[in-house]
Amino acid sequence: MESIGLGLAMTSAAVWVGLLTLWGGFWLADQRLHVQNDGQNTVLSEPWPTVAVVIPARNEADLIGRVVRSHLIQSYPGFLSVILVDDQSTDKTAQIAVQVAKEIDQASRLRVLAGKPLPPGWTGKLWAMDQGFRHLQAQPPDYVLFTDADIDHPPESLQQLVAKAESEALDLVSLMVQLRCQSFWEKLLIPAFIFFFQMLYPFRWVNNPHKKTAAAAGGCALIRFSALERIDGLQTIRHALIDDCALGAAVKAGGPIWLGLSTTIHSLRPYPSLPSIWRMVTRSAYTQLHYSPWLLIGTVLGMALVYESSPLAFGLGLALGDRALSLMGLTGWLLMALAYWPTLRLYKGSPLLALALPFIALLYTLMTLDSA
């Protein structure tokens, strides 16, 4: 038994050495817009490109006022309009958006579209986004910013996004926004959600035009209108449940894209309890595995090997007085904590939480099983 435990611990440690050195530097969390590009200091030829913000919204009365306001008070030097696609809300989402626009004297820049019934073969969010795209085809802007109805943008964010796209001739610039991280469960689980996403789609590989890896973050995605027309709007990915990654793949097939992390654009969506985070993950976890029971089994076994065998070997080694087993287990455990620390620091988490990654991974594994 000890030899089996030692072998598993050695394998886990070796996997983490490989991930740290060969897997696109995913763990460094260094692909950040505010580090690589400051739109305030970028000089572009006048006039700046025209931009339309498209916000799909359904029953977002609690958040939509703050979100719409954040777009209408942007310091962007070019022409900006905001399209709110009201996806058949039963609350006052549309009325609140219009009221806020009037209060800050920006009503002329806001257009509310009444969403049409969902046709067969579409997911709701993509259908709302596509309606915004089709509306804009009459007078196409240079760029469309797709963003969610719970994302609060600082005044300089759009200028920085456009500056990045223009200066590097990118078809898509997308940011993984800062998710809310206030409650106990948010602090425990949300940074790991970002960590696992970076592991699945190493951002450096996404940003490398010579790599096939493609992804995007649907909460903040600036896309050239010409690129959007090239893929026929959202039509080609209308079936996708993980719509942001599907959008990234569709655009990258024809031009360069960039995906990074933001420290200034925030999601206002609260996940105050374990059940709320559980529901968020289970909505798409099995979809990520293409509904394959074999991939599910492989994922569960892989998670057990990579995340659980090291701390178990450490504890078993201590219990049995086996120094080699405990040291190898501790090595793997510390390597995964090292990998997690940059993302945890991004969310101002306690360093001790890095050591909790095996427990966090166990919870996410259970969520994936529940999703299946």
matplotlib code that plots the C-alpha trace (Angstrom):
import matplotlib.pyplot as plt

x = [0.0, 2.8, 4.5, 1.2, 0.8, 4.4, 3.9, 0.7, 2.4, 5.4, 3.0, 1.1, 4.2, 5.5, 2.2, 2.5, 6.1, 4.9, 2.0, 4.2, 6.8, 5.1, 1.4, 1.5, 2.3, -1.4, -0.8, 1.1, -2.1, 0.0, -2.2, -3.7, -4.9, -3.9, -0.3, 0.1, -1.8, -3.0, -5.6, -5.3, -1.7, -2.3, -2.5, -4.7, -5.4, -8.6, -11.4, -11.5, -13.5, -17.2, -18.4, -21.8, -22.3, -24.8, -26.2, -28.5, -30.7, -33.5, -35.0, -32.0, -33.9, -31.6, -28.4, -29.2, -29.3, -25.7, -24.5, -26.1, -24.8, -21.3, -21.4, -23.1, -20.4, -17.5, -14.6, -14.2, -13.3, -15.1, -18.8, -20.5, -24.0, -25.6, -28.1, -30.0, -31.8, -34.6, -35.0, -38.7, -38.2, -41.1, -39.7, -38.8, -35.4, -36.1, -37.8, -35.0, -32.4, -34.3, -34.8, -31.1, -30.2, -32.5, -31.2, -27.7, -28.8, -27.7, -31.1, -30.1, -27.3, -29.4, -31.7, -33.8, -34.8, -37.7, -36.4, -38.2, -39.4, -36.6, -36.5, -35.6, -31.9, -30.8, -29.7, -31.3, -28.3, -26.9, -30.3, -30.4, -26.9, -27.6, -30.7, -28.4, -26.0, -28.7, -30.0, -26.6, -26.2, -28.2, -25.4, -22.5, -20.1, -16.4, -16.6, -19.3, -18.7, -20.8, -21.1, -23.4, -26.1, -24.2, -20.8, -19.8, -17.2, -14.9, -15.0, -11.7, -12.3, -13.7, -10.8, -8.3, -10.1, -10.2, -6.6, -5.5, -7.5, -6.3, -2.7, -2.3, -4.8, -6.9, -10.3, -11.4, -10.3, -11.9, -11.4, -12.2, -13.7, -13.3, -16.1, -17.6, -15.5, -17.0, -18.8, -17.0, -18.0, -17.0, -13.6, -13.1, -14.4, -14.4, -10.6, -10.4, -13.1, -10.7, -7.7, -9.4, -10.5, -6.9, -5.8, -8.3, -7.5, -4.0, -4.3, -0.8, -1.8, -5.1, -3.2, -0.7, -2.0, 0.1, -1.7, -5.1, -6.3, -9.2, -11.4, -13.1, -14.9, -18.5, -18.8, -16.6, -15.8, -14.9, -15.1, -14.6, -17.9, -16.2, -15.1, -18.7, -20.0, -17.4, -18.8, -22.4, -23.1, -23.9, -25.6, -22.7, -22.5, -26.2, -26.2, -23.3, -24.0, -20.4, -20.9, -17.9, -15.4, -17.3, -17.2, -13.4, -12.9, -15.0, -13.2, -9.7, -10.3, -10.1, -8.0, -6.0, -7.7, -6.5, -7.9, -6.8, -7.7, -9.1, -8.7, -10.9, -14.0, -16.3, -19.2, -21.9, -23.6, -23.6, -22.9, -23.3, -23.8, -22.5, -25.8, -25.6, -22.1, -23.0, -25.8, -23.6, -21.0, -23.4, -25.1, -22.2, -19.7, -20.9, -21.3, -17.6, -17.1, -19.3, -21.8, -19.3, -19.4, -15.9, -14.6, -16.5, -14.8, -11.4, -11.9, -12.9, -9.9, -7.6, -8.8, -8.3, -4.7, -3.6, -5.3, -6.1, -3.2, -0.5, -2.3, -3.5, 0.1, 1.4, -1.1, -0.6, 3.2, 2.9, 0.6, 2.9, 6.1, 7.2, 9.4, 9.7, 5.9, 5.2, 7.9, 6.7, 3.1, 4.1, 6.1, 3.1, 0.9, 3.2, 3.6, -0.1, -0.3, 2.5, 0.5, -2.7, -1.1, -0.9, -4.7, -5.5, -3.4, -5.4, -8.4, -6.6, -7.1, -5.2, -2.1, -3.5, -6.2, -3.6, -3.2, -7.0, -6.9, -7.3, -10.5, -11.7, -11.0, -13.0, -16.0, -15.7, -15.4, -18.6, -20.3, -19.2, -20.7, -23.9, -23.9, -23.7]
y = [0.0, 2.4, 1.7, 2.4, 5.6, 6.7, 6.0, 8.1, 10.9, 10.9, 10.9, 13.8, 15.8, 15.1, 16.3, 19.6, 20.0, 19.6, 22.0, 24.6, 24.4, 23.2, 24.2, 27.8, 29.5, 29.3, 29.7, 33.0, 35.0, 37.5, 38.3, 41.5, 44.5, 47.1, 45.9, 45.4, 48.4, 51.7, 53.2, 56.6, 56.8, 55.3, 57.7, 56.5, 58.3, 60.4, 59.8, 56.8, 53.8, 53.7, 51.3, 49.8, 48.1, 45.2, 44.0, 41.0, 41.2, 39.2, 40.2, 42.2, 45.1, 44.9, 45.5, 47.0, 50.6, 50.6, 48.6, 50.9, 53.9, 52.6, 52.4, 55.7, 57.6, 56.1, 58.5, 57.0, 59.7, 58.1, 57.6, 55.2, 53.8, 51.2, 48.6, 46.8, 43.7, 43.1, 39.4, 39.3, 40.4, 40.3, 42.9, 46.6, 46.0, 48.1, 50.9, 51.2, 51.4, 54.2, 56.1, 56.0, 57.2, 60.1, 61.0, 61.4, 63.1, 60.2, 59.0, 59.6, 57.0, 54.2, 52.0, 49.3, 46.4, 44.2, 40.6, 38.2, 34.7, 32.1, 30.1, 26.4, 25.6, 28.7, 29.4, 32.4, 34.6, 34.0, 34.8, 38.1, 38.9, 38.1, 40.4, 43.2, 42.3, 42.2, 45.6, 47.1, 45.9, 48.9, 51.2, 49.1, 50.3, 49.5, 47.4, 45.7, 45.2, 42.2, 42.4, 40.9, 42.7, 42.3, 43.8, 47.2, 49.0, 51.8, 54.9, 54.2, 50.5, 50.9, 53.1, 50.6, 47.7, 49.6, 50.7, 47.1, 45.9, 48.8, 48.8, 45.0, 44.5, 42.1, 40.8, 40.1, 41.4, 39.7, 40.0, 37.7, 40.2, 40.2, 38.0, 39.1, 37.6, 38.8, 35.9, 32.9, 30.6, 33.2, 33.6, 29.8, 28.8, 31.8, 32.2, 28.5, 28.8, 31.3, 29.1, 26.0, 28.1, 29.3, 25.6, 24.6, 27.5, 28.8, 32.5, 32.7, 29.9, 31.6, 34.8, 33.0, 33.1, 29.9, 27.9, 26.4, 27.0, 29.5, 31.0, 34.2, 35.5, 36.4, 39.1, 41.4, 40.7, 43.5, 42.3, 43.9, 44.2, 42.9, 39.8, 39.4, 39.6, 37.1, 34.5, 35.5, 37.0, 34.4, 32.1, 29.7, 29.1, 29.3, 25.8, 26.5, 26.5, 27.6, 30.5, 32.6, 29.9, 29.0, 32.7, 32.8, 29.7, 31.0, 34.4, 33.0, 30.8, 34.0, 36.4, 37.0, 37.3, 38.2, 37.0, 38.5, 39.1, 42.4, 43.9, 46.9, 45.5, 43.8, 41.4, 42.5, 39.0, 37.7, 34.0, 34.2, 30.5, 27.2, 26.2, 29.4, 28.6, 24.9, 25.9, 28.2, 25.4, 22.6, 24.5, 24.0, 21.5, 18.4, 20.5, 21.2, 17.4, 17.2, 15.0, 12.1, 9.6, 8.5, 12.0, 12.3, 9.2, 10.4, 13.8, 12.3, 10.0, 12.8, 15.2, 12.5, 11.9, 15.4, 17.1, 14.5, 12.0, 14.4, 15.5, 11.9, 10.6, 13.3, 12.3, 8.6, 9.0, 10.9, 8.2, 5.4, 7.1, 6.9, 9.9, 9.3, 9.1, 12.1, 14.2, 13.3, 14.0, 17.4, 18.2, 17.7, 19.6, 22.6, 22.6, 22.9, 25.6, 27.5, 27.2, 28.5, 31.4, 34.0, 33.7, 33.7, 36.9, 38.4, 38.0, 39.2, 35.7, 34.4, 32.4, 29.7, 29.1, 27.9, 24.8, 24.3, 23.6, 19.8, 20.4, 23.0, 20.6, 17.9, 20.2, 21.1, 17.4, 16.8, 19.6, 18.1, 14.8, 16.5, 18.3, 14.9]
z = [0.0, 0.9, -2.5, -4.3, -2.4, -3.1, -6.8, -7.0, -5.0, -7.4, -10.4, -9.0, -8.3, -11.8, -13.3, -11.4, -12.5, -16.1, -15.6, -14.1, -16.9, -20.0, -19.9, -21.3, -18.1, -17.3, -13.5, -13.7, -14.3, -16.1, -19.2, -18.0, -20.0, -17.5, -17.5, -21.2, -22.5, -21.1, -23.4, -21.8, -23.1, -26.5, -29.5, -32.3, -35.5, -35.2, -35.1, -32.7, -34.0, -33.4, -30.8, -29.9, -26.6, -26.7, -23.4, -23.3, -20.2, -18.7, -15.4, -14.3, -12.5, -9.5, -11.4, -14.8, -13.7, -12.4, -15.4, -18.0, -16.2, -16.3, -20.1, -20.7, -18.6, -20.4, -21.1, -24.6, -27.1, -30.1, -30.8, -28.4, -28.4, -26.0, -27.2, -24.4, -25.7, -23.2, -23.4, -22.5, -18.9, -16.5, -14.2, -14.9, -16.5, -19.6, -17.7, -15.2, -18.0, -19.8, -16.5, -15.7, -19.1, -18.8, -15.3, -16.7, -19.9, -22.1, -23.4, -27.0, -26.7, -25.4, -27.5, -25.9, -28.2, -27.2, -27.5, -29.8, -28.7, -28.7, -31.9, -32.0, -31.9, -30.1, -26.5, -24.9, -24.4, -27.9, -29.5, -27.6, -28.7, -32.3, -32.3, -31.2, -34.0, -36.7, -35.5, -35.9, -39.5, -40.8, -39.6, -38.6, -36.0, -36.1, -32.9, -30.8, -27.1, -25.9, -22.1, -19.5, -17.5, -14.3, -15.3, -14.0, -16.2, -15.0, -17.2, -18.9, -19.8, -23.3, -24.3, -23.1, -24.9, -28.2, -27.9, -27.4, -30.4, -32.7, -31.7, -32.2, -35.0, -33.0, -34.1, -30.5, -27.1, -24.2, -20.5, -17.6, -15.3, -11.5, -10.1, -6.8, -3.9, -0.6, 1.2, 2.7, -0.1, -2.8, -1.2, -1.0, -4.5, -6.9, -7.4, -8.1, -10.8, -12.6, -12.0, -13.6, -16.5, -17.1, -16.9, -19.5, -21.8, -21.1, -21.9, -23.5, -26.0, -26.7, -27.5, -29.7, -33.3, -34.0, -31.3, -31.9, -28.3, -28.4, -25.8, -24.7, -21.6, -22.4, -19.8, -21.7, -25.4, -27.8, -31.4, -34.8, -36.6, -39.8, -37.8, -36.5, -40.1, -41.2, -38.9, -39.7, -36.2, -33.6, -36.1, -36.4, -32.6, -31.8, -30.2, -27.9, -24.1, -23.4, -25.8, -24.9, -25.8, -29.0, -30.0, -29.4, -31.5, -34.4, -34.5, -34.1, -37.1, -39.2, -37.2, -34.0, -30.6, -27.1, -23.7, -20.4, -16.8, -15.4, -12.0, -12.7, -14.4, -11.9, -11.9, -9.5, -9.5, -5.9, -5.1, -1.3, -0.6, -1.6, -3.4, -5.5, -6.7, -7.1, -9.5, -11.5, -12.1, -12.7, -15.5, -17.8, -16.3, -18.1, -21.3, -21.1, -21.2, -24.3, -22.4, -22.5, -19.7, -20.6, -20.3, -17.0, -15.7, -16.9, -15.3, -11.9, -11.9, -13.1, -10.5, -7.8, -9.0, -9.5, -6.5, -3.9, -4.0, -2.7, 0.6, 1.2, 0.7, 3.1, 5.8, 5.3, 5.4, 8.7, 10.1, 9.1, 9.9, 6.2, 5.6, 1.8, 1.4, 3.5, 1.8, -1.7, -0.8, 0.7, -2.5, -4.7, -2.4, -2.2, -6.0, -6.5, -3.9, -5.8, -9.0, -7.3, -5.5, -8.4, -9.1, -5.4, -5.0, -7.9, -5.6, -2.5, -0.9, 2.1, 1.3, 3.5, 0.9, -1.5, 0.7, 0.5, -3.2, -2.8, -0.8, -3.3, -6.2, -4.5, -4.3, -8.0, -8.8, -7.0, -8.8, -12.1, -11.1, -10.2, -13.5, -15.3]

ax = plt.figure().add_subplot(projection="3d")
ax.plot(x, y, z, "-o")
ax.set_aspect("equal")
plt.show()
